[in-house]
Amino acid sequence: MRFRPMGATGMAVSAISLSLTDSTARTTPQAWEQLVYCAFENGINAVEIVGRQPSLIEGMGLAAKAVERRLLFIALRLGPTVSAAGAVMRDFSPDSLLLQLESFLSRTGLDYVDAVILDDPHGDELSPQALEGLKAMREAGRARMLGVAGEDPAIDAYISAGAFDLLATPFNLTSGWKERLRLKAALDRDMAVIGYNYFPPQFQTGAADVKRIRNDRMEGIGTYAFLERTQNWTAEELCLAYALTEPSLATIQVTGDRIDRVEALSTVPERDLPTGVAAQIEMARFTPAKQPQKRRA
């Protein structure tokens, strides 16, 4: 596993990190502990907890006990909460943010998290009081960094405000100038940057310009057909390898609840993009889509 600096913190984090969400495939703390520990064994030292499943949180705590705390980067996503009735709500009030953090620390047995990351707060969702509450958490040492994640237009204002230490933002081979300018704005303010959504949904479902080209080597130039016909690489691995070529990203988040998936993706940072793939990506990104021909009357 390769490591990169997490902004100006002085800490080195693995090139890929693990984002954990609720899953019906793992329902006990021991099952989650096994998954997280697998990530550790494969060189991943950065984990973000997005889910609220008690077994997930307790499993994270169990796994963390096996590793020296200073070697781990553990982040917690804040904002979404689960009501007593089981409904998911968004709550960025000061009391809710503090309660979520303290509940997580209590369940895991951790003294602090390396970052609390707000989940895509819109412009009217985060009050000045909530921001002051977050700063108090940082000053008290309960959270070492404050982060914001998402792609709502309000994210640009949060970056400009200079109140956050970390940005989590989508980045993949289809990212355009909007995403790249946001990345630059964060770096100009000395924010660490985490990338996610490296595998665009349209490629996961088998878009036409990926699947249809099979045999003719020249056919499909300017499309993403190469994602399905590059030997010894899956489409997801190519997308992840491309995201890893962006040096300003401290780490790229991967998701999953299967050990075999974590093991497979953890090998990608050690591999270089195959010859010619970088050029094919640029051609596909800047080649206009073909317009359907109109029928003559």
C-alpha positions in Angstrom: 0.0 0.0 0.0 1.2 3.5 -0.8 0.7 6.4 1.6 0.1 10.1 1.2 0.1 13.1 3.5 -3.3 14.1 5.0 -3.0 17.8 4.3 -0.8 19.6 6.8 -1.5 17.3 9.7 1.8 15.5 9.4 -0.1 12.1 9.3 0.3 9.7 6.4 -2.8 7.8 5.2 -3.2 4.9 2.8 -3.9 5.9 -0.8 -7.3 4.2 -0.5 -9.5 4.3 2.6 -12.6 2.4 3.6 -16.0 4.1 3.9 -18.4 1.9 5.9 -22.2 2.1 5.6 -25.0 0.1 7.1 -25.3 -3.4 5.6 -27.6 -6.4 6.1 -24.6 -8.7 5.2 -22.9 -7.9 8.4 -25.0 -7.8 11.5 -22.7 -8.4 14.4 -19.8 -6.4 15.9 -17.5 -9.4 15.2 -18.4 -9.5 11.5 -17.6 -5.8 11.2 -14.4 -6.2 13.2 -13.3 -8.9 10.7 -13.9 -6.6 7.8 -12.1 -3.6 9.3 -9.2 -5.8 10.4 -8.9 -7.2 6.9 -8.5 -3.6 5.7 -5.8 -3.0 8.3 -4.0 -6.2 7.2 -4.0 -4.9 3.6 -2.4 -1.6 4.5 -5.5 0.5 4.8 -5.2 2.8 7.8 -8.0 5.3 7.1 -11.7 4.5 7.8 -14.8 6.7 7.7 -17.9 5.6 9.5 -21.0 6.7 7.6 -23.5 4.1 8.8 -25.4 4.2 12.2 -25.8 0.5 12.8 -24.7 -0.2 16.4 -22.9 -3.4 15.4 -20.9 -1.4 12.8 -19.8 1.2 15.4 -19.0 -1.4 18.0 -17.1 -3.5 15.4 -15.0 -0.5 14.5 -14.1 -0.1 18.2 -13.1 -3.7 18.5 -10.8 -3.5 15.4 -9.2 -0.3 16.5 -8.1 -1.8 19.8 -5.7 -4.1 17.8 -3.7 -1.2 16.3 -1.8 1.7 17.9 -4.3 4.6 17.8 -1.8 7.1 16.4 -1.4 5.0 13.3 -5.1 5.1 12.3 -7.1 7.9 10.7 -10.8 7.5 11.8 -13.4 9.9 10.5 -17.1 10.1 11.4 -19.8 11.4 9.1 -22.3 13.6 10.8 -25.7 15.0 9.9 -28.1 12.1 9.1 -29.6 10.5 12.2 -32.1 7.7 12.8 -35.3 8.5 14.8 -36.9 6.2 17.3 -39.3 5.0 14.6 -36.3 4.1 12.3 -36.7 7.1 9.9 -33.6 8.7 8.6 -33.5 12.5 9.3 -31.0 15.3 8.7 -30.1 17.3 11.8 -27.2 19.7 11.9 -28.2 21.4 15.2 -25.4 21.9 17.7 -26.9 19.4 20.2 -27.4 16.7 17.6 -23.9 17.0 16.2 -22.4 16.8 19.7 -24.6 13.9 20.7 -23.7 11.9 17.5 -20.0 12.4 18.2 -20.1 11.6 21.9 -22.3 8.5 21.3 -19.8 7.2 18.7 -16.8 7.8 21.1 -18.7 6.0 23.9 -19.6 3.0 21.8 -16.1 2.5 20.3 -14.1 3.4 23.4 -12.1 5.9 21.4 -10.9 9.2 23.0 -11.2 11.2 19.8 -11.8 11.0 16.0 -9.4 12.4 13.5 -12.2 14.1 11.6 -15.9 14.8 11.8 -17.2 15.3 8.3 -20.6 17.0 7.7 -22.7 15.1 5.1 -23.5 17.5 2.3 -25.0 20.4 4.3 -27.1 22.8 2.3 -26.8 26.5 2.8 -29.7 26.7 5.2 -28.8 23.6 7.3 -25.7 24.7 9.2 -26.2 27.6 11.6 -23.4 29.8 13.0 -24.2 28.1 16.4 -23.6 24.7 14.9 -20.3 25.8 13.4 -19.2 27.2 16.8 -20.1 23.9 18.4 -17.9 22.0 15.9 -15.0 24.3 16.7 -15.5 23.6 20.4 -15.3 19.9 19.7 -12.0 20.5 17.9 -10.6 22.7 20.7 -11.6 20.1 23.2 -9.6 17.5 21.3 -12.6 15.3 20.6 -12.2 15.8 16.8 -8.9 16.8 15.3 -10.2 18.0 12.0 -13.5 19.5 10.8 -14.6 18.4 7.3 -17.4 18.9 4.8 -18.5 16.5 2.1 -20.8 16.7 -0.9 -21.4 18.6 -4.1 -24.2 21.0 -3.3 -23.4 24.6 -4.4 -23.2 25.5 -0.7 -19.9 23.5 -0.5 -18.1 26.3 -2.3 -19.2 28.8 0.3 -18.0 26.5 3.1 -14.7 26.2 1.4 -14.3 30.0 1.0 -15.3 30.5 4.7 -12.1 28.9 5.8 -13.8 27.1 8.8 -13.0 23.6 7.6 -9.8 21.6 7.5 -10.9 18.9 5.1 -13.0 18.4 2.0 -14.5 15.2 0.8 -15.5 15.5 -2.9 -16.5 13.2 -5.8 -13.6 12.7 -8.3 -13.5 10.3 -11.2 -12.6 10.0 -14.9 -15.6 12.1 -15.9 -14.9 15.0 -13.5 -14.9 18.3 -15.3 -13.8 21.8 -14.6 -16.4 22.4 -11.8 -15.0 19.6 -9.7 -11.4 20.4 -10.5 -11.8 24.1 -9.6 -13.4 23.1 -6.3 -10.5 20.8 -5.6 -8.1 23.7 -6.3 -10.0 26.1 -4.1 -9.8 23.7 -1.2 -6.0 23.2 -1.7 -5.5 27.0 -1.9 -7.0 27.1 1.6 -4.7 24.3 2.9 -7.6 21.9 3.2 -6.9 18.1 3.0 -9.0 16.5 0.3 -10.6 13.0 0.2 -12.0 11.7 -3.1 -15.0 9.4 -3.4 -17.4 8.2 -6.1 -14.4 7.2 -8.2 -16.6 4.6 -10.1 -19.3 6.5 -11.9 -22.8 4.9 -11.7 -23.2 4.8 -15.5 -20.2 2.4 -15.8 -21.4 0.2 -13.0 -24.6 -0.6 -14.9 -23.0 -1.1 -18.3 -23.5 2.0 -20.4 -23.9 1.3 -24.1 -20.6 2.9 -25.1 -18.8 0.6 -22.6 -20.5 -2.7 -23.4 -21.1 -2.7 -27.1 -17.5 -2.6 -28.5 -15.9 -6.0 -28.3 -13.7 -7.0 -31.3 -12.7 -4.2 -33.6 -9.7 -2.5 -32.0 -10.3 0.8 -33.9 -14.0 0.9 -33.3 -15.0 2.7 -30.1 -12.1 5.2 -30.1 -13.3 8.2 -28.1 -15.7 6.1 -26.0 -15.2 4.3 -22.6 -15.2 0.9 -24.3 -11.7 0.3 -23.0 -13.1 -0.1 -19.5 -14.5 -3.5 -20.6 -11.7 -4.8 -22.8 -8.5 -4.0 -21.0 -6.8 -7.3 -20.1 -6.4 -8.1 -16.4 -8.3 -5.1 -15.3 -11.9 -4.6 -14.3 -13.8 -1.4 -15.1 -13.8 -0.5 -11.4 -10.1 -1.1 -11.0 -9.3 1.2 -14.0 -11.5 3.9 -12.6 -9.8 3.7 -9.2 -6.4 3.7 -10.7 -7.2 6.8 -12.6 -8.5 8.6 -9.5 -5.2 7.7 -7.8 -3.3 9.6 -10.4 -4.6 12.9 -8.9 -1.7 13.8 -6.5 -3.7 16.4 -4.6 -6.1 13.8 -3.2 -4.9 12.5 0.2 -6.9 9.2 -0.2 -9.7 7.7 -2.3 -12.6 6.1 -0.5 -13.8 2.7 -1.4 -17.0 1.1 -0.1 -18.0 -2.5 0.5 -19.0 -5.1 3.0 -17.1 -8.1 1.5 -13.5 -9.1 2.5 -12.7 -10.3 -1.0 -13.6 -6.9 -2.4 -11.4 -5.0 0.1 -8.5 -7.3 -0.6 -8.8 -6.9 -4.4 -9.1 -3.1 -4.4 -6.2 -2.7 -1.9 -3.9 -4.0 -4.6 -4.7 -1.3 -7.1 -2.4 1.4 -5.7 0.5 -0.8 -6.4 -0.4 -1.1 -10.1 0.2 1.5 -12.8 -2.4 2.3 -15.5 -1.8 0.2 -18.6 0.0 1.8 -21.4 -2.4 3.9 -23.5 -5.3 4.0 -21.1 -4.6 7.5 -19.9 -4.8 8.7 -23.5 -8.0 6.8 -24.1 -9.5 8.4 -21.0 -8.7 11.9 -22.3 -10.1 11.1 -25.7 -13.3 9.8 -24.2 -13.7 12.8 -21.9 -13.3 15.3 -24.7 -15.0 13.5 -27.6 -18.5 14.9 -28.2 -21.2 12.4 -27.9 -22.7 11.3 -31.3 -26.1 12.9 -32.0 -28.8 10.7 -33.5 -29.5 11.4 -37.1 -32.9 12.9 -37.8 -35.1 11.0 -40.2 -36.0 12.6 -43.5 -39.6 13.2 -44.2 
